[in-house]
Amino acid sequence: MNEKPFSPREIAESLYVVNRHAKTAPDPRQLYELKKEVVAKLLKEGKAKKIGLHYSDRPRLSKQHSTLLIEVSGYYFHIPAQKKDFQELKHLGKVDTSFRNPKARTSLSKSRRTLQQYLGKQLKKPSPVSSYGSMLGNQSVVPWNQRVRR
């Protein structure tokens, strides 16, 4: 696979796009999992910085919980906090809703591809047979308009 090194800014913009789409996706698990893996790698490499803890806007089961604020090249993201984060970082209180990340003008597919390449994951190729039941290349199925009449 031809891997080019990505700048922290490119990775941050791709994370922003993936995170923005995950918030409105019907099934966001894959996108949030990708975000989690990328942030973990960025923290490990020292390209991301833990800023502090925020109270969550949407607490689970009506219980208050905190999220970890991460900064990557001028973009800020929240991820679930771990136990050690509470001992090491300062709690910043409520989220500042007036702050917004800079806009990124990349597509979701390009952003996912960038993040997967950064992680070194094999990109999934689209299957040659579509999932909608195309009959091209499938000789055992006869189209409805070419079936033998009874």
DRENMISE-535996 format. One line per field, with one value per atom (N, C-alpha, C): atom name; z, y, x. Coordinates in nm, 3 decimals, padded with zeros to 5 digits. Each point is the difference from the previous one (the first is absolute). Layout:
# residues N
atom <- (CA_...)
c3 <- (Z_...)
c2 <- (Y_...)
c1 <- (X_...)
END
This chain:
# residues 150
atom <- (N_CA_C_N_CA_C_N_CA_C_N_CA_C_N_CA_C_N_CA_C_N_CA_C_N_CA_C_N_CA_C_N_CA_C_N_CA_C_N_CA_C_N_CA_C_N_CA_C_N_CA_C_N_CA_C_N_CA_C_N_CA_C_N_CA_C_N_CA_C_N_CA_C_N_CA_C_N_CA_C_N_CA_C_N_CA_C_N_CA_C_N_CA_C_N_CA_C_N_CA_C_N_CA_C_N_CA_C_N_CA_C_N_CA_C_N_CA_C_N_CA_C_N_CA_C_N_CA_C_N_CA_C_N_CA_C_N_CA_C_N_CA_C_N_CA_C_N_CA_C_N_CA_C_N_CA_C_N_CA_C_N_CA_C_N_CA_C_N_CA_C_N_CA_C_N_CA_C_N_CA_C_N_CA_C_N_CA_C_N_CA_C_N_CA_C_N_CA_C_N_CA_C_N_CA_C_N_CA_C_N_CA_C_N_CA_C_N_CA_C_N_CA_C_N_CA_C_N_CA_C_N_CA_C_N_CA_C_N_CA_C_N_CA_C_N_CA_C_N_CA_C_N_CA_C_N_CA_C_N_CA_C_N_CA_C_N_CA_C_N_CA_C_N_CA_C_N_CA_C_N_CA_C_N_CA_C_N_CA_C_N_CA_C_N_CA_C_N_CA_C_N_CA_C_N_CA_C_N_CA_C_N_CA_C_N_CA_C_N_CA_C_N_CA_C_N_CA_C_N_CA_C_N_CA_C_N_CA_C_N_CA_C_N_CA_C_N_CA_C_N_CA_C_N_CA_C_N_CA_C_N_CA_C_N_CA_C_N_CA_C_N_CA_C_N_CA_C_N_CA_C_N_CA_C_N_CA_C_N_CA_C_N_CA_C_N_CA_C_N_CA_C_N_CA_C_N_CA_C_N_CA_C_N_CA_C_N_CA_C_N_CA_C_N_CA_C_N_CA_C_N_CA_C_N_CA_C_N_CA_C_N_CA_C_N_CA_C_N_CA_C_N_CA_C_N_CA_C_N_CA_C_N_CA_C_N_CA_C_N_CA_C_N_CA_C_N_CA_C_N_CA_C_N_CA_C_N_CA_C_N_CA_C_N_CA_C_N_CA_C_N_CA_C_N_CA_C_N_CA_C_N_CA_C_N_CA_C_N_CA_C_N_CA_C)
c3 <- (00.000_00.000_00.000_-00.081_-00.010_00.113_00.103_00.114_-00.005_00.012_00.011_00.142_00.056_00.135_-00.002_00.091_00.007_00.105_-00.027_00.098_00.111_00.118_00.108_-00.036_-00.082_-00.042_-00.089_-00.094_-00.085_00.083_00.096_00.086_00.085_00.052_00.082_-00.083_-00.124_-00.087_-00.031_-00.026_-00.028_00.123_00.117_00.125_00.019_-00.031_00.012_-00.088_-00.125_-00.095_00.047_00.041_00.047_00.125_00.092_00.123_-00.030_-00.091_-00.037_-00.062_-00.086_-00.062_00.101_00.094_00.100_00.087_00.025_00.086_-00.061_-00.133_-00.065_-00.069_00.006_-00.070_00.072_-00.075_00.062_00.085_-00.045_00.077_00.004_00.101_00.002_00.058_00.036_00.071_-00.074_-00.130_-00.076_-00.003_-00.016_-00.006_00.135_00.109_00.132_00.034_-00.045_00.023_-00.074_-00.123_-00.078_00.071_00.047_00.072_00.124_00.075_00.123_-00.028_-00.103_-00.034_-00.045_-00.081_-00.049_00.115_00.090_00.113_00.090_00.022_00.083_-00.062_-00.131_-00.068_00.004_-00.019_00.006_00.138_00.105_00.137_00.024_-00.048_00.017_-00.069_-00.118_-00.076_00.045_00.089_00.048_-00.095_-00.095_-00.094_00.048_00.111_00.061_00.146_00.058_00.138_00.079_00.118_00.091_00.066_-00.010_00.054_00.140_00.015_00.129_-00.013_00.102_00.002_-00.008_-00.067_-00.010_00.047_00.055_00.027_-00.134_-00.014_-00.125_-00.020_-00.126_-00.033_00.008_-00.029_-00.001_00.094_00.129_00.093_-00.019_00.021_-00.016_00.120_-00.027_00.104_00.109_-00.039_00.090_00.108_-00.018_00.095_-00.063_00.085_-00.051_-00.028_-00.114_-00.026_-00.082_-00.002_-00.065_-00.123_-00.092_-00.120_-00.004_-00.069_-00.009_-00.124_00.017_-00.110_-00.055_-00.131_-00.070_-00.105_-00.014_-00.103_-00.101_-00.129_-00.109_-00.103_-00.006_-00.103_-00.015_00.111_-00.003_-00.001_-00.004_00.006_00.137_00.054_00.132_-00.010_00.070_-00.001_00.141_00.022_00.127_-00.019_00.094_00.003_00.142_00.021_00.137_00.085_00.122_00.092_00.069_00.031_00.076_00.145_00.086_00.142_00.029_-00.067_00.027_-00.041_-00.099_-00.044_00.113_00.085_00.110_00.102_00.014_00.096_-00.057_-00.132_-00.062_-00.054_-00.037_-00.069_00.081_-00.032_00.064_-00.062_00.083_-00.051_-00.040_-00.124_-00.056_00.014_00.056_00.018_-00.124_-00.029_-00.115_-00.131_-00.107_-00.134_-00.045_-00.058_-00.056_-00.135_-00.004_-00.123_-00.106_00.035_-00.100_-00.087_00.046_-00.079_-00.109_-00.119_-00.113_-00.062_-00.044_-00.074_-00.136_-00.059_-00.137_-00.096_-00.104_-00.098_-00.084_-00.037_-00.089_-00.124_-00.115_-00.126_-00.068_00.073_-00.057_00.006_-00.090_00.000_00.108_00.037_00.100_-00.051_-00.126_-00.052_-00.002_-00.039_-00.001_00.142_00.093_00.139_00.061_-00.027_00.050_-00.058_-00.129_-00.067_00.062_00.025_00.061_00.137_00.083_00.135_00.000_-00.091_-00.008_-00.048_-00.093_-00.044_00.112_00.076_00.114_00.102_00.021_00.094_-00.058_-00.133_-00.064_-00.024_00.000_-00.024_-00.148_-00.034_-00.139_-00.038_-00.110_-00.045_-00.058_00.034_-00.052_-00.142_-00.091_-00.140_-00.014_-00.079_-00.022_-00.071_00.042_-00.060_-00.145_-00.089_-00.141_-00.027_00.083_-00.016_00.098_-00.050_00.087_00.096_00.109_00.101_-00.033_-00.109_-00.032_-00.086_-00.021_-00.073_-00.150_-00.048_-00.145_-00.057_-00.116_-00.060_-00.106_-00.019_-00.097_00.048_-00.082_00.036_00.077_00.040_00.073_-00.096_-00.054_-00.104_00.054_00.130_00.054_00.021_-00.004_00.021_-00.134_-00.030_-00.126_00.031_-00.073_00.023_-00.015_00.071_00.003_-00.138_-00.088_-00.132_-00.102_00.041_-00.090_00.050_00.098_00.054_-00.091_00.004_-00.081_00.059_-00.089_00.048_00.028_00.096_00.035_-00.077)
c2 <- (-00.118_00.118_00.123_00.098_00.123_00.093_00.011_00.084_00.128_00.111_00.127_00.050_00.068_00.052_00.115_-00.004_00.104_00.102_00.126_00.105_-00.009_00.045_00.000_00.081_00.103_00.081_-00.081_-00.079_-00.085_-00.102_-00.057_-00.100_00.066_00.119_00.071_00.036_00.045_00.033_-00.124_-00.111_-00.126_-00.047_00.014_-00.036_00.086_00.129_00.091_-00.044_-00.036_-00.041_-00.131_-00.097_-00.128_00.022_00.082_00.027_00.070_00.097_00.072_-00.094_-00.091_-00.095_-00.104_-00.037_-00.101_00.050_00.130_00.056_-00.012_-00.010_-00.008_-00.134_-00.090_-00.129_-00.091_-00.081_-00.095_-00.104_-00.044_-00.095_00.052_00.081_00.067_-00.082_-00.126_-00.077_-00.008_-00.027_-00.012_00.132_00.109_00.130_00.037_-00.024_00.030_-00.092_-00.124_-00.093_00.048_00.046_00.054_00.123_00.088_00.120_-00.039_-00.097_-00.044_-00.054_-00.083_-00.058_00.107_00.095_00.106_00.088_00.038_00.085_-00.072_-00.129_-00.077_00.000_-00.017_-00.001_00.138_00.105_00.137_00.032_-00.042_00.022_-00.075_-00.122_-00.083_00.063_00.058_00.063_00.143_00.054_00.136_00.108_-00.037_00.097_00.057_-00.053_00.051_00.028_00.090_00.040_-00.007_-00.058_-00.002_00.136_00.064_00.134_-00.004_-00.074_-00.008_-00.077_00.009_-00.072_00.097_-00.041_00.077_-00.086_00.064_-00.073_-00.029_-00.116_-00.039_00.077_00.036_00.065_-00.098_-00.125_-00.104_-00.113_00.018_-00.106_-00.127_-00.112_-00.130_-00.030_-00.049_-00.044_00.106_00.126_00.114_00.013_-00.061_00.015_00.092_00.082_00.091_-00.078_00.024_-00.057_00.099_-00.025_00.093_-00.062_00.087_-00.042_00.070_-00.061_00.052_00.089_00.120_00.094_-00.017_-00.026_-00.023_00.109_00.047_00.100_-00.063_00.011_-00.050_00.112_00.062_00.100_00.106_00.054_00.107_-00.047_-00.130_-00.058_-00.066_00.011_-00.057_-00.109_-00.109_-00.115_-00.050_-00.064_-00.066_-00.150_-00.070_-00.146_-00.041_-00.124_-00.044_00.006_00.048_00.012_-00.134_-00.023_-00.118_00.040_-00.098_00.026_00.085_-00.031_00.073_00.147_00.031_00.140_00.088_-00.056_00.077_00.037_-00.084_00.028_00.094_-00.003_00.076_00.137_00.016_00.122_00.085_00.128_00.095_-00.010_00.017_-00.001_00.143_00.015_00.133_00.043_-00.086_00.033_-00.029_00.089_-00.020_00.032_-00.061_00.023_00.142_00.069_00.133_-00.018_00.024_-00.025_00.108_00.110_00.105_-00.032_-00.092_-00.036_-00.099_00.019_-00.092_-00.031_-00.123_-00.038_00.067_00.023_00.054_-00.098_00.051_-00.085_-00.074_-00.122_-00.080_-00.032_00.008_-00.020_-00.131_-00.108_-00.131_-00.089_-00.095_-00.092_-00.106_-00.065_-00.106_-00.116_-00.038_-00.115_00.029_00.120_00.035_00.006_00.051_00.008_-00.139_-00.089_-00.138_-00.066_00.020_-00.059_00.053_00.130_00.061_-00.060_-00.011_-00.052_-00.148_-00.077_-00.142_-00.018_00.082_-00.008_00.041_00.101_00.043_-00.112_-00.075_-00.112_-00.121_00.000_-00.113_-00.116_00.030_-00.103_-00.023_-00.124_-00.035_00.062_00.072_00.060_-00.107_00.005_-00.097_00.039_-00.092_00.023_-00.032_00.078_-00.033_-00.135_-00.078_-00.132_00.015_-00.089_00.012_-00.022_-00.078_-00.025_00.093_00.079_00.093_-00.073_00.064_-00.062_00.013_00.070_00.013_-00.113_-00.101_-00.116_00.014_00.059_00.009_-00.140_-00.023_-00.133_-00.009_00.106_-00.003_-00.098_-00.091_-00.097_-00.119_00.002_-00.112_-00.075_-00.110_-00.073_-00.087_-00.025_-00.089_00.073_00.131_00.076_00.057_-00.019_00.049_00.125_00.110_00.121_-00.027_00.077_-00.022_00.004_00.085_00.015_-00.104_-00.089_-00.104_-00.140_-00.011_-00.130_-00.073_-00.129_-00.083_00.007_00.022_00.009_-00.141_-00.009_-00.130_-00.028)
c1 <- (00.086_-00.086_00.090_-00.031_00.075_-00.042_00.084_-00.036_00.079_-00.068_00.070_-00.021_00.099_-00.019_-00.101_-00.094_-00.101_00.040_-00.029_00.028_-00.106_00.034_-00.099_-00.125_00.016_-00.114_-00.096_00.055_-00.084_-00.077_00.069_-00.063_-00.110_00.028_-00.099_-00.124_00.021_-00.114_-00.082_00.067_-00.071_-00.076_00.060_-00.069_-00.124_00.012_-00.113_-00.117_00.031_-00.104_-00.066_00.081_-00.053_-00.086_00.047_-00.075_-00.132_00.002_-00.121_-00.104_00.044_-00.093_-00.048_00.084_-00.038_-00.115_-00.003_-00.105_-00.139_-00.008_-00.131_-00.025_00.096_-00.013_-00.100_-00.075_-00.093_00.073_00.118_00.080_00.145_00.033_00.130_00.115_-00.025_00.103_00.133_-00.003_00.125_00.076_-00.072_00.066_00.062_-00.074_00.056_00.116_-00.004_00.111_00.125_-00.018_00.111_00.058_-00.085_00.044_00.080_-00.051_00.066_00.140_00.014_00.130_00.099_-00.047_00.088_00.046_-00.090_00.036_00.101_-00.021_00.094_00.140_00.007_00.130_00.064_-00.081_00.053_00.056_-00.071_00.047_00.131_00.007_00.119_00.121_-00.023_00.108_00.031_-00.081_00.022_-00.052_-00.085_-00.056_-00.133_-00.050_-00.124_00.030_-00.079_00.024_-00.130_00.008_-00.116_-00.008_-00.117_-00.017_-00.061_-00.110_-00.069_-00.129_-00.082_-00.127_-00.116_-00.105_-00.125_-00.116_-00.101_-00.123_-00.066_-00.058_-00.064_-00.130_-00.028_-00.127_-00.116_00.029_-00.103_00.039_-00.023_00.040_-00.080_00.065_-00.065_-00.088_-00.118_-00.093_-00.019_-00.002_-00.023_00.106_00.115_00.111_00.102_00.061_00.101_00.128_00.061_00.131_00.081_00.130_00.091_00.064_00.037_00.071_00.135_00.093_00.136_00.011_00.051_00.020_00.140_00.008_00.126_00.020_00.124_00.032_00.095_-00.037_00.084_00.011_00.115_00.029_-00.110_-00.045_-00.101_-00.144_-00.024_-00.134_-00.018_-00.120_-00.028_-00.106_00.022_-00.090_-00.022_-00.114_-00.028_00.001_00.061_-00.003_-00.034_-00.045_-00.028_00.126_-00.016_00.114_00.027_00.126_00.040_00.025_00.010_00.016_00.124_00.110_00.125_-00.009_-00.088_-00.016_-00.054_-00.085_-00.058_00.107_00.102_00.106_00.106_00.019_00.108_-00.041_-00.128_-00.041_-00.097_-00.004_-00.089_-00.140_-00.102_-00.137_-00.035_-00.048_-00.027_-00.146_-00.084_-00.141_-00.083_-00.096_-00.089_00.072_-00.050_00.055_-00.036_00.097_-00.024_-00.069_-00.130_-00.077_00.023_00.065_00.024_00.121_00.086_00.119_-00.035_00.055_-00.020_00.136_00.018_00.120_-00.002_00.119_00.003_-00.067_-00.061_-00.067_00.104_-00.035_00.084_-00.082_00.061_-00.070_00.042_-00.004_00.034_-00.123_-00.005_-00.113_00.020_-00.110_00.007_00.085_-00.018_00.075_00.151_00.039_00.142_00.054_-00.079_00.042_00.020_-00.095_00.014_00.123_00.023_00.116_00.130_00.005_00.118_00.027_-00.103_00.017_00.037_-00.058_00.034_00.143_00.045_00.138_00.095_-00.038_00.082_00.015_-00.107_00.005_00.072_00.019_00.065_-00.095_-00.130_-00.100_-00.016_-00.031_-00.029_-00.133_-00.003_-00.125_-00.089_-00.127_-00.095_-00.038_00.018_-00.038_-00.148_-00.073_-00.141_-00.011_-00.097_-00.015_-00.046_00.048_-00.035_-00.149_-00.066_-00.144_-00.071_-00.092_-00.069_-00.093_-00.030_-00.086_-00.148_-00.034_-00.141_-00.053_00.079_-00.048_00.009_00.106_00.018_00.016_-00.058_00.007_00.109_00.075_00.109_00.106_00.039_00.101_-00.052_-00.125_-00.059_-00.091_00.050_-00.072_-00.113_-00.002_-00.103_-00.133_-00.001_-00.122_-00.045_-00.128_-00.056_-00.081_00.022_-00.078_-00.150_-00.082_-00.144_-00.065_00.053_-00.062_00.049_00.090_00.048_-00.032_-00.086_-00.034_-00.099_00.005_-00.089_-00.140_-00.100_-00.138_-00.052_-00.087_-00.059_-00.123)
END
